[in-house]
């Protein structure tokens, strides 16, 4: 299943739950969401449990080049 960008409301929910500055989030179906922070760290968040983590070897989305053009 392809990634679906989450709404601003859902993104704010992840921000509140993690305490991180989440600027964009995606779902691939299921309860685990992917997100990226303002300082370009990628992570995951479980909608049911509230658990989350930072990816040590993230897969970047196409929009990363739009959000962080200075890193190209």
Predicted model as a PDB file, atoms N, CA, C, CB and O in Angstrom, pLDDT in the B-factor column:
MODEL        1                                                                  
ATOM      1  N   UNK A   1       0.845  -1.169   0.000  1.00 58.00           N  
ATOM      2  CA  UNK A   1       0.000   0.000   0.000  1.00 58.00           C  
ATOM      3  C   UNK A   1       0.898   1.243   0.000  1.00 58.00           C  
ATOM      4  CB  UNK A   1      -0.965  -0.008   1.223  1.00 58.00           C  
ATOM      5  O   UNK A   1       1.930   1.275   0.670  1.00 58.00           O  
ATOM      6  N   UNK A   2       0.501   2.233  -0.739  1.00 79.00           N  
ATOM      7  CA  UNK A   2       1.287   3.466  -0.820  1.00 79.00           C  
ATOM      8  C   UNK A   2       1.060   4.326   0.419  1.00 79.00           C  
ATOM      9  CB  UNK A   2       0.926   4.258  -2.094  1.00 79.00           C  
ATOM     10  O   UNK A   2       0.090   4.141   1.154  1.00 79.00           O  
ATOM     11  N   UNK A   3       1.951   5.244   0.626  1.00 86.00           N  
ATOM     12  CA  UNK A   3       1.858   6.144   1.778  1.00 86.00           C  
ATOM     13  C   UNK A   3       0.787   7.196   1.542  1.00 86.00           C  
ATOM     14  CB  UNK A   3       3.214   6.817   2.055  1.00 86.00           C  
ATOM     15  O   UNK A   3       0.678   7.755   0.450  1.00 86.00           O  
ATOM     16  N   UNK A   4       0.006   7.457   2.570  1.00 93.00           N  
ATOM     17  CA  UNK A   4      -0.998   8.509   2.543  1.00 93.00           C  
ATOM     18  C   UNK A   4      -0.613   9.562   3.560  1.00 93.00           C  
ATOM     19  CB  UNK A   4      -2.417   7.949   2.830  1.00 93.00           C  
ATOM     20  O   UNK A   4      -0.395   9.255   4.731  1.00 93.00           O  
ATOM     21  N   UNK A   5      -0.529  10.797   3.115  1.00 94.00           N  
ATOM     22  CA  UNK A   5      -0.158  11.887   4.020  1.00 94.00           C  
ATOM     23  C   UNK A   5      -1.283  12.118   5.021  1.00 94.00           C  
ATOM     24  CB  UNK A   5       0.148  13.191   3.228  1.00 94.00           C  
ATOM     25  O   UNK A   5      -2.453  12.183   4.644  1.00 94.00           O  
ATOM     26  N   UNK A   6      -0.931  12.241   6.280  1.00 96.00           N  
ATOM     27  CA  UNK A   6      -1.933  12.451   7.322  1.00 96.00           C  
ATOM     28  C   UNK A   6      -2.343  13.915   7.400  1.00 96.00           C  
ATOM     29  CB  UNK A   6      -1.402  11.983   8.675  1.00 96.00           C  
ATOM     30  O   UNK A   6      -1.593  14.808   7.007  1.00 96.00           O  
ATOM     31  N   UNK A   7      -3.531  14.139   7.909  1.00 97.00           N  
ATOM     32  CA  UNK A   7      -4.071  15.487   8.052  1.00 97.00           C  
ATOM     33  C   UNK A   7      -3.310  16.259   9.124  1.00 97.00           C  
ATOM     34  CB  UNK A   7      -5.567  15.434   8.395  1.00 97.00           C  
ATOM     35  O   UNK A   7      -2.624  15.661   9.953  1.00 97.00           O  
ATOM     36  N   UNK A   8      -3.428  17.585   9.110  1.00 97.00           N  
ATOM     37  CA  UNK A   8      -2.798  18.388  10.173  1.00 97.00           C  
ATOM     38  C   UNK A   8      -3.266  17.967  11.573  1.00 97.00           C  
ATOM     39  CB  UNK A   8      -3.103  19.875   9.954  1.00 97.00           C  
ATOM     40  O   UNK A   8      -2.470  17.977  12.512  1.00 97.00           O  
ATOM     41  N   UNK A   9      -4.530  17.603  11.724  1.00 98.00           N  
ATOM     42  CA  UNK A   9      -5.051  17.169  13.017  1.00 98.00           C  
ATOM     43  C   UNK A   9      -4.332  15.905  13.495  1.00 98.00           C  
ATOM     44  CB  UNK A   9      -6.568  16.919  12.928  1.00 98.00           C  
ATOM     45  O   UNK A   9      -3.929  15.822  14.655  1.00 98.00           O  
ATOM     46  N   UNK A  10      -4.174  14.936  12.618  1.00 97.00           N  
ATOM     47  CA  UNK A  10      -3.477  13.693  12.970  1.00 97.00           C  
ATOM     48  C   UNK A  10      -2.005  13.949  13.266  1.00 97.00           C  
ATOM     49  CB  UNK A  10      -3.610  12.669  11.840  1.00 97.00           C  
ATOM     50  O   UNK A  10      -1.431  13.336  14.166  1.00 97.00           O  
ATOM     51  N   UNK A  11      -1.402  14.850  12.512  1.00 98.00           N  
ATOM     52  CA  UNK A  11       0.010  15.196  12.731  1.00 98.00           C  
ATOM     53  C   UNK A  11       0.182  15.857  14.094  1.00 98.00           C  
ATOM     54  CB  UNK A  11       0.528  16.136  11.608  1.00 98.00           C  
ATOM     55  O   UNK A  11       1.154  15.575  14.795  1.00 98.00           O  
ATOM     56  N   UNK A  12      -0.744  16.728  14.481  1.00 98.00           N  
ATOM     57  CA  UNK A  12      -0.688  17.363  15.806  1.00 98.00           C  
ATOM     58  C   UNK A  12      -0.846  16.321  16.920  1.00 98.00           C  
ATOM     59  CB  UNK A  12      -1.786  18.445  15.932  1.00 98.00           C  
ATOM     60  O   UNK A  12      -0.237  16.448  17.982  1.00 98.00           O  
ATOM     61  N   UNK A  13      -1.650  15.312  16.679  1.00 97.00           N  
ATOM     62  CA  UNK A  13      -1.830  14.241  17.664  1.00 97.00           C  
ATOM     63  C   UNK A  13      -0.505  13.512  17.912  1.00 97.00           C  
ATOM     64  CB  UNK A  13      -2.913  13.241  17.187  1.00 97.00           C  
ATOM     65  O   UNK A  13      -0.174  13.191  19.053  1.00 97.00           O  
ATOM     66  N   UNK A  14       0.247  13.252  16.847  1.00 98.00           N  
ATOM     67  CA  UNK A  14       1.548  12.608  16.982  1.00 98.00           C  
ATOM     68  C   UNK A  14       2.511  13.536  17.715  1.00 98.00           C  
ATOM     69  CB  UNK A  14       2.116  12.220  15.598  1.00 98.00           C  
ATOM     70  O   UNK A  14       3.286  13.082  18.557  1.00 98.00           O  
ATOM     71  N   UNK A  15       2.468  14.824  17.406  1.00 98.00           N  
ATOM     72  CA  UNK A  15       3.309  15.814  18.087  1.00 98.00           C  
ATOM     73  C   UNK A  15       3.040  15.801  19.586  1.00 98.00           C  
ATOM     74  CB  UNK A  15       3.063  17.223  17.514  1.00 98.00           C  
ATOM     75  O   UNK A  15       3.973  15.779  20.389  1.00 98.00           O  
ATOM     76  N   UNK A  16       1.772  15.816  19.959  1.00 97.00           N  
ATOM     77  CA  UNK A  16       1.414  15.810  21.388  1.00 97.00           C  
ATOM     78  C   UNK A  16       1.881  14.524  22.064  1.00 97.00           C  
ATOM     79  CB  UNK A  16      -0.111  15.972  21.563  1.00 97.00           C  
ATOM     80  O   UNK A  16       2.387  14.557  23.186  1.00 97.00           O  
ATOM     81  N   UNK A  17       1.714  13.408  21.391  1.00 97.00           N  
ATOM     82  CA  UNK A  17       2.058  12.112  21.973  1.00 97.00           C  
ATOM     83  C   UNK A  17       3.563  11.918  22.138  1.00 97.00           C  
ATOM     84  CB  UNK A  17       1.499  11.004  21.117  1.00 97.00           C  
ATOM     85  O   UNK A  17       4.010  11.343  23.130  1.00 97.00           O  
ATOM     86  N   UNK A  18       4.344  12.393  21.172  1.00 98.00           N  
ATOM     87  CA  UNK A  18       5.795  12.167  21.193  1.00 98.00           C  
ATOM     88  C   UNK A  18       6.572  13.302  21.854  1.00 98.00           C  
ATOM     89  CB  UNK A  18       6.299  11.976  19.785  1.00 98.00           C  
ATOM     90  O   UNK A  18       7.675  13.085  22.356  1.00 98.00           O  
ATOM     91  N   UNK A  19       6.009  14.504  21.859  1.00 98.00           N  
ATOM     92  CA  UNK A  19       6.727  15.664  22.367  1.00 98.00           C  
ATOM     93  C   UNK A  19       7.743  16.203  21.368  1.00 98.00           C  
ATOM     94  CB  UNK A  19       7.420  15.312  23.657  1.00 98.00           C  
ATOM     95  O   UNK A  19       8.544  17.076  21.704  1.00 98.00           O  
ATOM     96  N   UNK A  20       7.713  15.688  20.144  1.00 98.00           N  
ATOM     97  CA  UNK A  20       8.632  16.123  19.092  1.00 98.00           C  
ATOM     98  C   UNK A  20       7.961  17.147  18.192  1.00 98.00           C  
ATOM     99  CB  UNK A  20       9.118  14.924  18.263  1.00 98.00           C  
ATOM    100  O   UNK A  20       6.735  17.249  18.175  1.00 98.00           O  
ATOM    101  N   UNK A  21       8.748  17.901  17.449  1.00 97.00           N  
ATOM    102  CA  UNK A  21       8.227  18.883  16.497  1.00 97.00           C  
ATOM    103  C   UNK A  21       7.978  18.178  15.156  1.00 97.00           C  
ATOM    104  CB  UNK A  21       9.224  20.092  16.324  1.00 97.00           C  
ATOM    105  O   UNK A  21       8.774  18.293  14.224  1.00 97.00           O  
ATOM    106  N   UNK A  22       6.854  17.444  15.077  1.00 98.00           N  
ATOM    107  CA  UNK A  22       6.509  16.676  13.874  1.00 98.00           C  
ATOM    108  C   UNK A  22       5.907  17.627  12.846  1.00 98.00           C  
ATOM    109  CB  UNK A  22       5.512  15.511  14.206  1.00 98.00           C  
ATOM    110  O   UNK A  22       4.947  18.340  13.138  1.00 98.00           O  
ATOM    111  N   UNK A  23       6.477  17.632  11.642  1.00 96.00           N  
ATOM    112  CA  UNK A  23       5.977  18.549  10.609  1.00 96.00           C  
ATOM    113  C   UNK A  23       5.205  17.827   9.499  1.00 96.00           C  
ATOM    114  CB  UNK A  23       7.136  19.318   9.999  1.00 96.00           C  
ATOM    115  O   UNK A  23       4.461  18.467   8.756  1.00 96.00           O  
ATOM    116  N   UNK A  24       5.368  16.521   9.379  1.00 96.00           N  
ATOM    117  CA  UNK A  24       4.614  15.757   8.394  1.00 96.00           C  
ATOM    118  C   UNK A  24       4.540  14.312   8.857  1.00 96.00           C  
ATOM    119  CB  UNK A  24       5.262  15.859   6.980  1.00 96.00           C  
ATOM    120  O   UNK A  24       5.465  13.801   9.488  1.00 96.00           O  
ATOM    121  N   UNK A  25       3.422  13.656   8.535  1.00 96.00           N  
ATOM    122  CA  UNK A  25       3.243  12.261   8.927  1.00 96.00           C  
ATOM    123  C   UNK A  25       2.508  11.510   7.827  1.00 96.00           C  
ATOM    124  CB  UNK A  25       2.473  12.158  10.263  1.00 96.00           C  
ATOM    125  O   UNK A  25       1.756  12.089   7.045  1.00 96.00           O  
ATOM    126  N   UNK A  26       2.751  10.190   7.790  1.00 96.00           N  
ATOM    127  CA  UNK A  26       2.179   9.335   6.755  1.00 96.00           C  
ATOM    128  C   UNK A  26       1.661   8.042   7.362  1.00 96.00           C  
ATOM    129  CB  UNK A  26       3.217   9.034   5.666  1.00 96.00           C  
ATOM    130  O   UNK A  26       2.103   7.614   8.428  1.00 96.00           O  
ATOM    131  N   UNK A  27       0.716   7.430   6.662  1.00 95.00           N  
ATOM    132  CA  UNK A  27       0.212   6.121   7.037  1.00 95.00           C  
ATOM    133  C   UNK A  27       0.361   5.190   5.842  1.00 95.00           C  
ATOM    134  CB  UNK A  27      -1.271   6.199   7.509  1.00 95.00           C  
ATOM    135  O   UNK A  27       0.206   5.600   4.692  1.00 95.00           O  
ATOM    136  N   UNK A  28       0.662   3.944   6.132  1.00 91.00           N  
ATOM    137  CA  UNK A  28       0.723   2.918   5.089  1.00 91.00           C  
ATOM    138  C   UNK A  28      -0.412   1.916   5.297  1.00 91.00           C  
ATOM    139  CB  UNK A  28       2.104   2.195   5.098  1.00 91.00           C  
ATOM    140  O   UNK A  28      -0.404   0.837   4.704  1.00 91.00           O  
ATOM    141  N   UNK A  29      -1.374   2.263   6.125  1.00 91.00           N  
ATOM    142  CA  UNK A  29      -2.418   1.343   6.526  1.00 91.00           C  
ATOM    143  C   UNK A  29      -2.019   0.732   7.858  1.00 91.00           C  
ATOM    144  CB  UNK A  29      -2.654   0.246   5.448  1.00 91.00           C  
ATOM    145  O   UNK A  29      -0.827   0.593   8.134  1.00 91.00           O  
ATOM    146  N   UNK A  30      -2.962   0.372   8.672  1.00 93.00           N  
ATOM    147  CA  UNK A  30      -2.636  -0.183   9.979  1.00 93.00           C  
ATOM    148  C   UNK A  30      -2.514   0.895  11.029  1.00 93.00           C  
ATOM    149  CB  UNK A  30      -1.357  -0.975   9.909  1.00 93.00           C  
ATOM    150  O   UNK A  30      -2.975   2.021  10.844  1.00 93.00           O  
ATOM    151  N   UNK A  31      -1.883   0.537  12.141  1.00 96.00           N  
ATOM    152  CA  UNK A  31      -1.820   1.434  13.290  1.00 96.00           C  
ATOM    153  C   UNK A  31      -0.474   2.134  13.465  1.00 96.00           C  
ATOM    154  CB  UNK A  31      -2.134   0.671  14.527  1.00 96.00           C  
ATOM    155  O   UNK A  31      -0.359   3.023  14.309  1.00 96.00           O  
ATOM    156  N   UNK A  32       0.528   1.766  12.706  1.00 96.00           N  
ATOM    157  CA  UNK A  32       1.833   2.393  12.843  1.00 96.00           C  
ATOM    158  C   UNK A  32       2.013   3.467  11.780  1.00 96.00           C  
ATOM    159  CB  UNK A  32       2.951   1.345  12.746  1.00 96.00           C  
ATOM    160  O   UNK A  32       1.945   3.191  10.582  1.00 96.00           O  
ATOM    161  N   UNK A  33       2.242   4.692  12.233  1.00 96.00           N  
ATOM    162  CA  UNK A  33       2.398   5.839  11.348  1.00 96.00           C  
ATOM    163  C   UNK A  33       3.876   6.219  11.264  1.00 96.00           C  
ATOM    164  CB  UNK A  33       1.547   7.040  11.843  1.00 96.00           C  
ATOM    165  O   UNK A  33       4.644   5.982  12.196  1.00 96.00           O  
ATOM    166  N   UNK A  34       4.254   6.805  10.146  1.00 95.00           N  
ATOM    167  CA  UNK A  34       5.609   7.326   9.966  1.00 95.00           C  
ATOM    168  C   UNK A  34       5.544   8.840  10.095  1.00 95.00           C  
ATOM    169  CB  UNK A  34       6.215   6.897   8.578  1.00 95.00           C  
ATOM    170  O   UNK A  34       4.521   9.453   9.789  1.00 95.00           O  
ATOM    171  N   UNK A  35       6.646   9.445  10.551  1.00 96.00           N  
ATOM    172  CA  UNK A  35       6.664  10.906  10.652  1.00 96.00           C  
ATOM    173  C   UNK A  35       8.074  11.426  10.439  1.00 96.00           C  
ATOM    174  CB  UNK A  35       6.126  11.368  12.020  1.00 96.00           C  
ATOM    175  O   UNK A  35       9.050  10.678  10.486  1.00 96.00           O  
ATOM    176  N   UNK A  36       8.154  12.750  10.197  1.00 96.00           N  
ATOM    177  CA  UNK A  36       9.441  13.437  10.114  1.00 96.00           C  
ATOM    178  C   UNK A  36       9.346  14.694  10.969  1.00 96.00           C  
ATOM    179  CB  UNK A  36       9.821  13.784   8.623  1.00 96.00           C  
ATOM    180  O   UNK A  36       8.306  15.352  11.020  1.00 96.00           O  
ATOM    181  N   UNK A  37      10.451  15.015  11.641  1.00 97.00           N  
ATOM    182  CA  UNK A  37      10.493  16.179  12.534  1.00 97.00           C  
ATOM    183  C   UNK A  37      11.134  17.367  11.815  1.00 97.00           C  
ATOM    184  CB  UNK A  37      11.276  15.847  13.836  1.00 97.00           C  
ATOM    185  O   UNK A  37      11.703  17.228  10.732  1.00 97.00           O  
ATOM    186  N   UNK A  38      11.028  18.523  12.439  1.00 96.00           N  
ATOM    187  CA  UNK A  38      11.579  19.748  11.856  1.00 96.00           C  
ATOM    188  C   UNK A  38      13.085  19.666  11.668  1.00 96.00           C  
ATOM    189  CB  UNK A  38      11.239  20.941  12.728  1.00 96.00           C  
ATOM    190  O   UNK A  38      13.636  20.334  10.794  1.00 96.00           O  
ATOM    191  N   UNK A  39      13.762  18.851  12.481  1.00 94.00           N  
ATOM    192  CA  UNK A  39      15.212  18.702  12.320  1.00 94.00           C  
ATOM    193  C   UNK A  39      15.567  17.464  11.480  1.00 94.00           C  
ATOM    194  CB  UNK A  39      15.886  18.610  13.696  1.00 94.00           C  
ATOM    195  O   UNK A  39      16.684  16.952  11.557  1.00 94.00           O  
ATOM    196  N   UNK A  40      14.616  17.001  10.691  1.00 94.00           N  
ATOM    197  CA  UNK A  40      14.748  15.924   9.702  1.00 94.00           C  
ATOM    198  C   UNK A  40      15.149  14.577  10.307  1.00 94.00           C  
ATOM    199  CB  UNK A  40      15.763  16.318   8.666  1.00 94.00           C  
ATOM    200  O   UNK A  40      16.027  13.879   9.798  1.00 94.00           O  
ATOM    201  N   UNK A  41      14.481  14.241  11.401  1.00 95.00           N  
ATOM    202  CA  UNK A  41      14.597  12.893  11.945  1.00 95.00           C  
ATOM    203  C   UNK A  41      13.316  12.145  11.596  1.00 95.00           C  
ATOM    204  CB  UNK A  41      14.843  12.914  13.500  1.00 95.00           C  
ATOM    205  O   UNK A  41      12.217  12.672  11.764  1.00 95.00           O  
ATOM    206  N   UNK A  42      13.463  10.925  11.111  1.00 96.00           N  
ATOM    207  CA  UNK A  42      12.313  10.095  10.771  1.00 96.00           C  
ATOM    208  C   UNK A  42      12.004   9.154  11.917  1.00 96.00           C  
ATOM    209  CB  UNK A  42      12.567   9.303   9.476  1.00 96.00           C  
ATOM    210  O   UNK A  42      12.902   8.665  12.602  1.00 96.00           O  
ATOM    211  N   UNK A  43      10.710   8.908  12.113  1.00 97.00           N  
ATOM    212  CA  UNK A  43      10.324   8.015  13.190  1.00 97.00           C  
ATOM    213  C   UNK A  43       9.015   7.310  12.900  1.00 97.00           C  
ATOM    214  CB  UNK A  43      10.220   8.775  14.480  1.00 97.00           C  
ATOM    215  O   UNK A  43       8.422   7.463  11.833  1.00 97.00           O  
ATOM    216  N   UNK A  44       8.584   6.536  13.877  1.00 97.00           N  
ATOM    217  CA  UNK A  44       7.323   5.805  13.790  1.00 97.00           C  
ATOM    218  C   UNK A  44       6.539   6.035  15.078  1.00 97.00           C  
ATOM    219  CB  UNK A  44       7.567   4.278  13.547  1.00 97.00           C  
ATOM    220  O   UNK A  44       7.115   6.325  16.127  1.00 97.00           O  
ATOM    221  N   UNK A  45       5.221   5.901  14.983  1.00 98.00           N  
ATOM    222  CA  UNK A  45       4.338   6.096  16.121  1.00 98.00           C  
ATOM    223  C   UNK A  45       3.188   5.112  16.001  1.00 98.00           C  
ATOM    224  CB  UNK A  45       3.820   7.563  16.195  1.00 98.00           C  
ATOM    225  O   UNK A  45       2.568   5.007  14.943  1.00 98.00           O  
ATOM    226  N   UNK A  46       2.897   4.390  17.075  1.00 98.00           N  
ATOM    227  CA  UNK A  46       1.803   3.428  17.093  1.00 98.00           C  
ATOM    228  C   UNK A  46       0.545   4.106  17.628  1.00 98.00           C  
ATOM    229  CB  UNK A  46       2.169   2.186  17.952  1.00 98.00           C  
ATOM    230  O   UNK A  46       0.513   4.577  18.765  1.00 98.00           O  
ATOM    231  N   UNK A  47      -0.471   4.146  16.804  1.00 97.00           N  
ATOM    232  CA  UNK A  47      -1.711   4.846  17.131  1.00 97.00           C  
ATOM    233  C   UNK A  47      -2.441   4.209  18.313  1.00 97.00           C  
ATOM    234  CB  UNK A  47      -2.625   4.873  15.921  1.00 97.00           C  
ATOM    235  O   UNK A  47      -3.092   4.919  19.079  1.00 97.00           O  
ATOM    236  N   UNK A  48      -2.350   2.901  18.478  1.00 97.00           N  
ATOM    237  CA  UNK A  48      -3.058   2.224  19.559  1.00 97.00           C  
ATOM    238  C   UNK A  48      -2.342   2.341  20.904  1.00 97.00           C  
ATOM    239  CB  UNK A  48      -3.243   0.770  19.211  1.00 97.00           C  
ATOM    240  O   UNK A  48      -2.987   2.543  21.933  1.00 97.00           O  
ATOM    241  N   UNK A  49      -1.035   2.217  20.903  1.00 97.00           N  
ATOM    242  CA  UNK A  49      -0.290   2.172  22.166  1.00 97.00           C  
ATOM    243  C   UNK A  49       0.369   3.495  22.540  1.00 97.00           C  
ATOM    244  CB  UNK A  49       0.760   1.109  22.089  1.00 97.00           C  
ATOM    245  O   UNK A  49       0.675   3.726  23.710  1.00 97.00           O  
ATOM    246  N   UNK A  50       0.592   4.370  21.550  1.00 96.00           N  
ATOM    247  CA  UNK A  50       1.302   5.624  21.795  1.00 96.00           C  
ATOM    248  C   UNK A  50       2.811   5.450  21.801  1.00 96.00           C  
ATOM    249  CB  UNK A  50       0.860   6.217  23.104  1.00 96.00           C  
ATOM    250  O   UNK A  50       3.537   6.428  21.977  1.00 96.00           O  
ATOM    251  N   UNK A  51       3.304   4.226  21.614  1.00 98.00           N  
ATOM    252  CA  UNK A  51       4.746   4.004  21.556  1.00 98.00           C  
ATOM    253  C   UNK A  51       5.299   4.638  20.289  1.00 98.00           C  
ATOM    254  CB  UNK A  51       5.082   2.489  21.604  1.00 98.00           C  
ATOM    255  O   UNK A  51       4.602   4.745  19.280  1.00 98.00           O  
ATOM    256  N   UNK A  52       6.553   5.055  20.349  1.00 98.00           N  
ATOM    257  CA  UNK A  52       7.175   5.670  19.183  1.00 98.00           C  
ATOM    258  C   UNK A  52       8.676   5.460  19.260  1.00 98.00           C  
ATOM    259  CB  UNK A  52       6.832   7.182  19.094  1.00 98.00           C  
ATOM    260  O   UNK A  52       9.219   5.066  20.292  1.00 98.00           O  
ATOM    261  N   UNK A  53       9.334   5.733  18.135  1.00 97.00           N  
ATOM    262  CA  UNK A  53      10.780   5.622  18.084  1.00 97.00           C  
ATOM    263  C   UNK A  53      11.329   6.390  16.891  1.00 97.00           C  
ATOM    264  CB  UNK A  53      11.204   4.154  18.017  1.00 97.00           C  
ATOM    265  O   UNK A  53      10.591   6.784  15.988  1.00 97.00           O  
ATOM    266  N   UNK A  54      12.634   6.591  16.909  1.00 97.00           N  
ATOM    267  CA  UNK A  54      13.324   7.265  15.813  1.00 97.00           C  
ATOM    268  C   UNK A  54      14.022   6.196  14.974  1.00 97.00           C  
ATOM    269  CB  UNK A  54      14.352   8.336  16.349  1.00 97.00           C  
ATOM    270  O   UNK A  54      14.669   5.302  15.521  1.00 97.00           O  
ATOM    271  N   UNK A  55      13.893   6.284  13.657  1.00 94.00           N  
ATOM    272  CA  UNK A  55      14.513   5.320  12.746  1.00 94.00           C  
ATOM    273  C   UNK A  55      16.008   5.584  12.639  1.00 94.00           C  
ATOM    274  CB  UNK A  55      13.855   5.384  11.350  1.00 94.00           C  
ATOM    275  O   UNK A  55      16.429   6.719  12.414  1.00 94.00           O  
ATOM    276  N   UNK A  56      16.801   4.545  12.799  1.00 91.00           N  
ATOM    277  CA  UNK A  56      18.260   4.703  12.702  1.00 91.00           C  
ATOM    278  C   UNK A  56      18.723   4.703  11.243  1.00 91.00           C  
ATOM    279  CB  UNK A  56      18.972   3.579  13.478  1.00 91.00           C  
ATOM    280  O   UNK A  56      19.765   5.280  10.933  1.00 91.00           O  
ATOM    281  N   UNK A  57      17.983   4.078  10.359  1.00 89.00           N  
ATOM    282  CA  UNK A  57      18.305   4.059   8.925  1.00 89.00           C  
ATOM    283  C   UNK A  57      17.023   4.365   8.151  1.00 89.00           C  
ATOM    284  CB  UNK A  57      18.917   2.665   8.485  1.00 89.00           C  
ATOM    285  O   UNK A  57      16.419   3.465   7.568  1.00 89.00           O  
ATOM    286  N   UNK A  58      16.608   5.635   8.145  1.00 86.00           N  
ATOM    287  CA  UNK A  58      15.300   5.974   7.561  1.00 86.00           C  
ATOM    288  C   UNK A  58      15.267   5.867   6.037  1.00 86.00           C  
ATOM    289  CB  UNK A  58      14.912   7.375   7.966  1.00 86.00           C  
ATOM    290  O   UNK A  58      16.275   6.021   5.348  1.00 86.00           O  
ATOM    291  N   UNK A  59      14.069   5.598   5.555  1.00 81.00           N  
ATOM    292  CA  UNK A  59      13.780   5.672   4.125  1.00 81.00           C  
ATOM    293  C   UNK A  59      13.142   7.037   3.908  1.00 81.00           C  
ATOM    294  CB  UNK A  59      12.834   4.482   3.632  1.00 81.00           C  
ATOM    295  O   UNK A  59      12.096   7.332   4.486  1.00 81.00           O  
ATOM    296  N   UNK A  60      13.759   7.863   3.086  1.00 84.00           N  
ATOM    297  CA  UNK A  60      13.264   9.222   2.875  1.00 84.00           C  
ATOM    298  C   UNK A  60      12.148   9.231   1.846  1.00 84.00           C  
ATOM    299  CB  UNK A  60      14.399  10.149   2.430  1.00 84.00           C  
ATOM    300  O   UNK A  60      12.182   8.495   0.860  1.00 84.00           O  
ATOM    301  N   UNK A  61      11.168  10.069   2.091  1.00 83.00           N  
ATOM    302  CA  UNK A  61      10.057  10.274   1.171  1.00 83.00           C  
ATOM    303  C   UNK A  61      10.459  11.324   0.142  1.00 83.00           C  
ATOM    304  CB  UNK A  61       8.769  10.704   1.932  1.00 83.00           C  
ATOM    305  O   UNK A  61      11.386  12.101   0.370  1.00 83.00           O  
ATOM    306  N   UNK A  62       9.773  11.344  -0.971  1.00 85.00           N  
ATOM    307  CA  UNK A  62      10.031  12.338  -2.012  1.00 85.00           C  
ATOM    308  C   UNK A  62       9.908  13.748  -1.455  1.00 85.00           C  
ATOM    309  CB  UNK A  62       9.066  12.150  -3.186  1.00 85.00           C  
ATOM    310  O   UNK A  62      10.658  14.641  -1.847  1.00 85.00           O  
ATOM    311  N   UNK A  63       8.972  13.947  -0.548  1.00 86.00           N  
ATOM    312  CA  UNK A  63       8.757  15.286   0.002  1.00 86.00           C  
ATOM    313  C   UNK A  63       9.908  15.754   0.880  1.00 86.00           C  
ATOM    314  CB  UNK A  63       7.478  15.315   0.796  1.00 86.00           C  
ATOM    315  O   UNK A  63       9.957  16.936   1.221  1.00 86.00           O  
ATOM    316  N   UNK A  64      10.834  14.885   1.261  1.00 84.00           N  
ATOM    317  CA  UNK A  64      11.989  15.327   2.056  1.00 84.00           C  
ATOM    318  C   UNK A  64      12.804  16.369   1.292  1.00 84.00           C  
ATOM    319  CB  UNK A  64      12.883  14.123   2.428  1.00 84.00           C  
ATOM    320  O   UNK A  64      13.326  17.309   1.891  1.00 84.00           O  
ATOM    321  N   UNK A  65      12.914  16.208  -0.016  1.00 86.00           N  
ATOM    322  CA  UNK A  65      13.677  17.190  -0.796  1.00 86.00           C  
ATOM    323  C   UNK A  65      12.940  18.533  -0.852  1.00 86.00           C  
ATOM    324  CB  UNK A  65      13.931  16.662  -2.228  1.00 86.00           C  
ATOM    325  O   UNK A  65      13.571  19.575  -1.028  1.00 86.00           O  
ATOM    326  N   UNK A  66      11.623  18.518  -0.704  1.00 88.00           N  
ATOM    327  CA  UNK A  66      10.851  19.758  -0.650  1.00 88.00           C  
ATOM    328  C   UNK A  66      10.965  20.406   0.728  1.00 88.00           C  
ATOM    329  CB  UNK A  66       9.374  19.488  -0.989  1.00 88.00           C  
ATOM    330  O   UNK A  66      11.115  21.623   0.837  1.00 88.00           O  
ATOM    331  N   UNK A  67      10.893  19.595   1.771  1.00 90.00           N  
ATOM    332  CA  UNK A  67      10.934  20.102   3.140  1.00 90.00           C  
ATOM    333  C   UNK A  67      12.323  20.513   3.582  1.00 90.00           C  
ATOM    334  CB  UNK A  67      10.403  19.071   4.079  1.00 90.00           C  
ATOM    335  O   UNK A  67      12.479  21.428   4.390  1.00 90.00           O  
ATOM    336  N   UNK A  68      13.344  19.831   3.048  1.00 90.00           N  
ATOM    337  CA  UNK A  68      14.721  20.063   3.459  1.00 90.00           C  
ATOM    338  C   UNK A  68      15.631  20.229   2.232  1.00 90.00           C  
ATOM    339  CB  UNK A  68      15.218  18.903   4.345  1.00 90.00           C  
ATOM    340  O   UNK A  68      16.529  19.414   2.023  1.00 90.00           O  
ATOM    341  N   UNK A  69      15.411  21.271   1.419  1.00 89.00           N  
ATOM    342  CA  UNK A  69      16.175  21.428   0.188  1.00 89.00           C  
ATOM    343  C   UNK A  69      17.678  21.650   0.415  1.00 89.00           C  
ATOM    344  CB  UNK A  69      15.617  22.576  -0.596  1.00 89.00           C  
ATOM    345  O   UNK A  69      18.488  21.352  -0.463  1.00 89.00           O  
ATOM    346  N   UNK A  70      18.044  22.166   1.579  1.00 81.00           N  
ATOM    347  CA  UNK A  70      19.462  22.432   1.862  1.00 81.00           C  
ATOM    348  C   UNK A  70      20.266  21.136   2.008  1.00 81.00           C  
ATOM    349  CB  UNK A  70      19.597  23.272   3.137  1.00 81.00           C  
ATOM    350  O   UNK A  70      21.496  21.176   1.983  1.00 81.00           O  
ATOM    351  N   UNK A  71      19.600  20.002   2.159  1.00 75.00           N  
ATOM    352  CA  UNK A  71      20.292  18.725   2.336  1.00 75.00           C  
ATOM    353  C   UNK A  71      20.542  17.996   1.029  1.00 75.00           C  
ATOM    354  CB  UNK A  71      19.503  17.842   3.252  1.00 75.00           C  
ATOM    355  O   UNK A  71      21.185  16.947   1.026  1.00 75.00           O  
ATOM    356  N   UNK A  72      20.054  18.521  -0.071  1.00 60.00           N  
ATOM    357  CA  UNK A  72      20.264  17.863  -1.373  1.00 60.00           C  
ATOM    358  C   UNK A  72      21.689  18.012  -1.850  1.00 60.00           C  
ATOM    359  CB  UNK A  72      19.317  18.433  -2.420  1.00 60.00           C  
ATOM    360  O   UNK A  72      22.036  17.520  -2.924  1.00 60.00           O  
TER     361      UNK A  72                                                      
ENDMDL                                                                          
END                                                                             
